[in-house]
């Protein structure tokens, strides 16, 4: 069962930027804007670029490869918010000076029928 995992300390992520961290088998992008931290999957669902390296503005991150924009709170694809395409978002909390994130265990794989 996945637990909250310490990924960084307060102050490790500059205002208006993101950093990525491995958590429970996934890369997670943590963003710090307007005094708040947010966590989404670091991999752009379009072609896999690291979203933590993207430009952050107005609660959105732009993919550094093709400028697709995602909400850093919910992972919604901002260029087409009604689309099911999105990045997973993760629960995050602060304990003392530590930033912790919870990434659920992946769904169990089922064998393919032959």
Buried (B, 14 or more C-beta within 10 A) or exposed (E): EBEBBEBBEEEEBEEEBBBBBEBBEBBBBBBBBEEEBBBBBBBBBEEEBBBBBBBBEEBBBBBBBEEBBBBBBBBBBBEEEEEEBBBBBBEBEEEEEBBBBBBEEEEEEEEEEE
